[in-house]
Amino acid sequence: MNGAVALFILPCLPIATGLFLPKGPWWLFAVGAIFLCAGLVLFPLAWRRRQAGPALIHLFGNGAVLERTKGEIFALPYAETPVDHVRWREAIEGGEHKQLRQHLWITLPDSRTVMLDGRGKAEPQDLSFIAERWGLSPEPRLLEEAPKAHPLW
């Protein structure tokens, strides 16, 4: 049984029990309805993630391949692909603290710009390594204010 079946079929049992059995417990109907609503909300997110798959970048001598498993794939020659390696301080909601954010912006052959986000622990070093392969400085360019967000690859 996969997750889609669990999200849509399993809530039917408590809903049916609460509705159709004589003196069926009303709370079974409520529990089933809650699970059904959760399934309706979570299913599109899980479906989109399943369709796109994880993001991967493969580095070669003359270029890189950027891909989404089960999705798009692009061959990007280093010399012909515009890339920008940036960092800025982003305000954390509800506080005065700011966190450093690091991105690698890659312009794809179809003129879209996507970003690789260095949010994890080792990811900023990974982005610096990738930027070096593109001929950029491993130290990102510091932006004074938060930029317009490009779609996350």
Residue pairs with C-beta under 8 A, 6 or more apart in sequence:
3 46
4 43
4 46
7 35
7 36
7 38
7 39
7 42
7 43
8 36
8 39
8 43
10 35
11 31
11 32
11 33
11 34
11 35
11 36
11 39
12 32
12 36
13 32
14 28
14 29
14 31
14 32
14 35
15 28
15 29
15 32
15 33
15 36
16 32
17 24
17 25
17 28
17 29
17 32
18 24
18 25
18 26
18 27
18 28
18 29
18 30
18 32
19 29
50 70
51 70
51 71
52 68
52 69
52 70
52 71
53 68
53 69
53 70
53 71
54 68
54 69
55 66
55 67
55 68
55 116
55 153
56 66
56 67
56 68
56 69
57 64
57 65
57 66
57 67
57 116
57 130
58 64
58 65
58 67
59 130
59 133
62 77
62 78
62 79
63 75
63 76
63 77
63 78
63 81
64 76
64 78
64 81
64 130
64 133
64 134
65 73
65 74
65 75
65 76
66 73
66 74
66 76
66 106
66 108
66 114
66 153
67 73
67 74
68 153
74 108
74 109
76 106
76 108
76 109
78 133
78 134
78 135
81 106
81 107
81 109
81 134
82 106
82 107
83 104
83 105
83 106
83 107
83 131
83 134
83 136
84 104
84 105
84 136
84 141
85 102
85 103
85 104
85 105
85 127
85 128
85 131
85 134
85 136
85 137
85 140
85 141
86 102
86 103
86 105
86 140
86 141
86 142
86 143
86 147
87 100
87 101
87 102
87 103
87 140
87 141
87 142
87 143
88 100
88 101
88 142
88 143
88 144
88 145
88 146
88 147
89 98
89 99
89 100
89 101
90 98
90 99
90 100
90 101
90 146
91 97
91 98
91 146
92 98
92 99
100 124
101 117
101 118
101 119
101 146
102 117
102 118
102 123
102 124
102 127
102 140
103 115
103 116
103 117
103 118
103 127
103 150
104 115
104 116
104 118
104 127
104 130
104 131
105 113
105 114
105 115
105 150
106 113
106 114
106 115
106 116
106 153
107 113
108 114
112 151
113 150
113 151
114 150
114 151
114 152
114 153
115 149
115 150
115 151
115 152
115 153
116 127
116 130
116 153
117 123
117 152
118 124
118 126
118 127
127 140
128 138
128 139
128 140
129 138
131 137
131 138
131 140
132 138
